[in-house]
Amino acid sequence: MANVIHIITLFFLIIATPFPPPFAAAISTSNGGKKRELIELNGGPDDLVWVVQLSDLHFSVHHPKRAHDFREIVGPTLSFINPSLVLLTGDLTDGKSKDHLTMKQDEKEWIEYQQVMRDVIKRSGLNERIFYDVRGNHDNFGVPILGGKFDYFSKYSVNGKLQRSEKVNSVTIQTSKRKLLFVGFDSTISPGLRGPTNLFGHPTDELLTEISSELSQWDSQTSQPVTKVSYGHFPVSFSASSNSGKTLQDIFQKHSLDVYLCGHLHKKFGNNLKRHHYSNSKKLIQLNGHRTPPKNASNSLKADEFWEWEMGDWRKCRAMRVLAIDRGHMSFIDINFELGSKKTIILPTFPPDSRFTLSSAENYKSVTADPNFYGAVRALVFSASPIVSVLAKIYDTSSKNLIVVMDTPMTKLVGNRGDLYVAPWNIQAFEDPSPERYVLQIEATDIMGRSTVTELRPFSVNGIPAKLRWTWKEFFVMGCQWDSLYYPIISCFYFLMFSILLLPKIFLSLSKRPYTYKKFRASKGFVNGLAWIFTEFYNVRVVWFGMIVYLFYLVLCPWFYGQVFTEGTEWGYMTYRGWVLRLNDVGKVDFIGFPDVMVVVLAHLLVILPAIFAIMVLAAESGVYRDYLLSRLRKKNDDYDGQSKESVSRNNSINGRRWLRNFTLAVLLAICWKHSKNCVALMKAYDMNPMVHFPVYSLAIPMLLAYTVWKTR
């Protein structure tokens, strides 16, 4: 009997094991020497495609478990997901020393990446041509020239092996009803600087033109609808504009992109690193990530909108994304493998999540368009074991409780590419002005009795978008366009600093009134108080003048001089405008790494600003203490006795009044500690000696603070 059970179980496992994706051999078409790949899908489910995205693997010689887990989890998981494409969106290797301070290429990490990918492809049973990887900033640390000695991506990556040497690569998946165009690109800076000043994507005008060309390749060549997806490493918020001022957002909106997939920002910044881009979105700041419905319903179709979906990292979160395009409607699930592999993965494909819909898909409630599609709830179920039951549940949340309004079994459609389950429903019954009233949940049970349940997904058959609320960290990294904010931040800082250092000085010079602590106590007033504090501050003339000179130095002179590439004799100097390696052909200075240098510049400004305020506090406290001592000396003390208890008590009282100074000294120690950490990080990052390569940067602030402490003692 046991043998019979084993045979039956084996039979179910065999018939449930997915076959490799049945597609015609990848066809390369030429466009002026440019290779474009086309994959023709055959079999079912019809007009349904799903792909896998992985990002920020950070394979490291210091953390071998990342590669080990990738090999053990990803290969078997891909074998039962059976995707049409696998996209790896950058930071394939780590390129960092054990203390994370030295950032340059390590060939051992690239050899490991090549070996792991070879094993994953073999264990997945997938065709290696459906794997596409792109370069991230970590893969570009210290690479002086593409194709050179330290360009290990070209040597060891999947794209390199398959001779996809272009910075832009496209592949089209052809179904029976539509084309799905995927355009990937490498926007890393060239030459590749060592970190930390290698943080942003740098799409050039030439790269943007090439992306534009690839996105438009089917615009005039097909009568079928085209779904456009782009993928790269850097989010739009961390992508600089080109020399002509064009941006990725401009190109994406011009060509009616649907979704941009990226990485770079790890899950530590939040789970909702998604952003809806639209025509009048702000250049500098966008306050929320969700789509806002148009006021005029007749203008609901907006060709210049697209979604940006950043995904979590494999580095710590062991994240994988499955993205499905079901007759033009997009859905995705982000899977967390931190606790090990998953035996079953469920991805609802219809109705789509109301948080992530496009306005161009708002009319999907029209069942007359395709009753076979819109009249059913649909979900992909990927499993390593045979599935015995799938249930679709819809809850009504209007009463703040989960009330079941639909609970029905789903049936599997016949298909040889994957398992699609459907359940009929009355779509009109769920019309509601609230996009979050109804939520969908799918539950699947396999032959081993294991149950898997999806998250509760809101949906709206009216096409009304649900809100996607950012935390402050998510807004910080997704809602701010940092390349555009860099100069305004520096300008505001300098305006504030010179307002503190110069404007009150001019006012006090023109004023004939003396401002002292004694007069402030007598007349009070906000203006009198500020005038007295600035008077005390300006009395420390060396510090005041030294700060002015130092601020001009930071604008006019190099900050430090260091090695910018992995190895060799190529050194450069860094200014707030970027790195200077050499003069260009016409004898002018070329600045490289803007606005990447902001990670150094803004960090230093966060040292200078509190240092100035601490200096002002010390100066003001010194004035108060001086006034107190003078007032005590003027008093008669007929019974003065150096040994009397009253005298000892008086001296202790005097010393106790300096608690503010002691607190400020502790703050100064914290400032110096932070500054020293910055200096140590720069020393290791660019092989520098602080006394030789950046003496002004490293010593100016500590010396000014030390002089202030001595002067106000």
Secondary structure, DSSP 8 states (H G I E B T S, - for coil): -HHHHHHHHHHHHHHHS-----B---EEEEETTEEEEEEEB-SSSTTEEEEEEE----BBTTBTHHHHHIIIIIHHHHHHH--SEEEEES--B--B-TTS--B---HHHHHHHHHHHHHHHHHHT--GGGEEEE--SGGGTT--STTSTT-HHHHHSHHHHTT--SSEEEEEEE-SS-EEEEEEE----SS---TTS--SB---HHHHHHHHHHHTTTTTT-SS-EEEEEE-SS-GGGB---TTS--HHHHHHHTT--EEEE-SS-GGG-S--EEEE-TT--SSB-S--S----SSGGG---TT-EEEEE---HHHH-EEEEEEEETTEEEEEEEE-TT---SEEEEEEES--TTS--GGGGGGG-TTT-HHHHTEEEEEEEESS-EEEEEEEEEE-TTSS-EEEEEEE-EE---SS--EEEEE--GGGG--S-TTSEEEEEEEEETT--EEE---EEE-TT---------HHHIIIIIB-HHHHHHHHHHHHHHHHHHHHTHHHHHHHH--S---HHHHHHH--HHHHHHHHHHHHHHSHHHHHHHHHHHHHHHHS-SEEEE-SSSSS-EEEEETTEEE-SB-TTS-B--BSTTTTHHHHHHHHHHHHHHHHHHHHHHHHHHHHHHHHHHHHHS--TT--TT-HHHHHHHHHHHHTTHHHHHHHHHHHHHHHHHHHHHHHHHHHHT--HHHH-HHHHHHHHHHHHHHHHHT-
